[in-house]
Amino acid sequence: MPLKEGGREYTRATPGDVMGRLFGTNGIRGVVNRDLTVEMVVKLASSAGSILGSRVALGRDGRISSFLFKEAALSGLLSVGCDVFDLGIVPTPVLQYATKHFNLDGGLMITASHNPPEFNGVKVIAGDGVEVSRSVEEKIEGVYFKGGPELASWDHVGETHELHAFEPYCTSILSNIDLEAVRRANLKVAVDPGNGVATLVAPRIAQELGCKTYSVNADVDGMFPSRDSEPRPDNLNDLSALVQATGADLGVAFDGDADRAIFVDEKGRIYWGDVSFALVVKEFLKKHPGEAVATPVSSSRIIKDVVEEGGGSLLWTSVGSVTVSRTMVERSIKLGGEENGGIMYAPHQPVRDGSMAMALILEAMAKEAEPASRLFGKLLRYRQMKAKVPCPEHLKSKVMEKLESSVEAEHIEKIDGIKLWYQDDSWILIRPSGTEPAIRLYAEAKEEARVSKLLENGKKNIEEIISKLSH
Ligand code: MG
C-alpha cells in the first residue's frame, strides 16, 4: 500500500513480502517491528556475513531503533564467524569509506536514510565500499530464504573490535580539495544536519575548510523533531533563515544518513540537486578536461549542457544511485551525481557523500569568487516536473512495448524506460516504477507551459494504452 512521506508517495519495502525478494532499490527498509524485526535482521546479517567474508564493518545512524538492530546484526555476523569492526554511530559514507580504507570484506549500515522515524533498514556494502550489486543481493536472499546460513562452531564465532574512522575519512575529503584556496576565501557556511548523523562530521569539515560555521538542528535525534530527514525545498525554512540571519555565503542541508546534500544560496534560496551537481561538474571539467561524468537518465539537461560546454563526455545510466556508483567503478569514471542531491566523487570514494559534496561546492565558490546566488542562478535554465499514472504490475511491460512503437521524437533513448528528446531541448522520460504499480513520467523544458504540455500528453497516451489493454 502506498504511504505518504512528506507529500511524496512511495511503497514501503516489505522484506519477505515478495517471495525470494528482500532488497528494495536501496537496501532493506521497513517500519520497525512491523516490516522489519530483530529476528529478520539477525538472519539477514548472518546470511550477508556468510557471503561477504570474514571481516565486516558495522555502523548505525541515530534512529531510536538503530541500537536494537545494530546489536541484532552484530549477533548475526558473529554467529557465522565474522569478525566485526564496530564503528558506532556514523554517517553511511563514513562506513563505506572505512570498509575500503581498512580492507574489510564488506559492511552493514543500520539506517533508513531519509525515511520517517518509524522506519529502519540495512544497507549492505561490498569490500570496495559500494553497495552490493543485485547479483550479490540475490545470493544473500538465496541463503536467507533457505532458512539462513550454516553457523560457526562454538570455538569459531567471531570477535568484535572497535574501529574509529572519522579521522581518515575527514582527511580524505580535505586532501581531495584545494584546501588553501578554500581557506583563503574565508567563507561562512550554515549547516543543517536535520538531526541526522551529518552532525558528527559536516560542521567539523566546514571548520577545517576555514569556514566560519553556524548550525541548526545539529543534535542527533532519532525522532527528527525539526524537519523531515529528507531535505527538500519545502522544509528548509530553518536553514534559509539561519543563512540570512548570519550573513552566511552558503547553506547546506543533509538527509538522515548524510549521503545527500541540498544547498541554499546567500539569499536563502533553495536549489534542487541538479543545479548543485551541475556546478560541481563545471569545476571538475576545468580541473580534469575531457573526463567522463555519469548521471541517471532522469537528471536535468543542465548536466548535459555543462558537460558539453566543459568538453567532457556524459554517460547516462539507469535510475538509482547504486547503478551510478557501480558504473563509475567499472568504467573508472571519477564523477557522478543524481538530481536528489547525491554526488559521487571517486578520488575520495565513488558513492554518494554529502560532506564531500559540501566541500566541492565550497571549492567551486572559492575558485569562482562569486556569490552562490550567481553561480547557481546561471545554471537555472530548465523547469522539470514529474507525474505518474497508476498501472497494474502485469500490464507494465505491455504498456511500455505499445508506447515504444507509437512515440515519435527527434531522438529516442532506451537506457531506462523511454526518453524522448525534442528539438527545442525539451524531453520526457517514461519508465515503469520499480516500487509501486505505476508508470512514472519526468519532463523538462525551458518554459513551464511546455513541461505541463509534455506531461499532459504523456499521461493521456499511457492512460489510453492501459484502457485498451484492460478491455
Ligand atoms: Mg541517504
Boltz pocket constraint, residues with backbone or C-beta under 6 A from the ligand:
constraints:
  - pocket:
      binder: B
      contacts: [[A, 113], [A, 114], [A, 255], [A, 256], [A, 257], [A, 258], [A, 259], [A, 260]]
      max_distance: 6.0
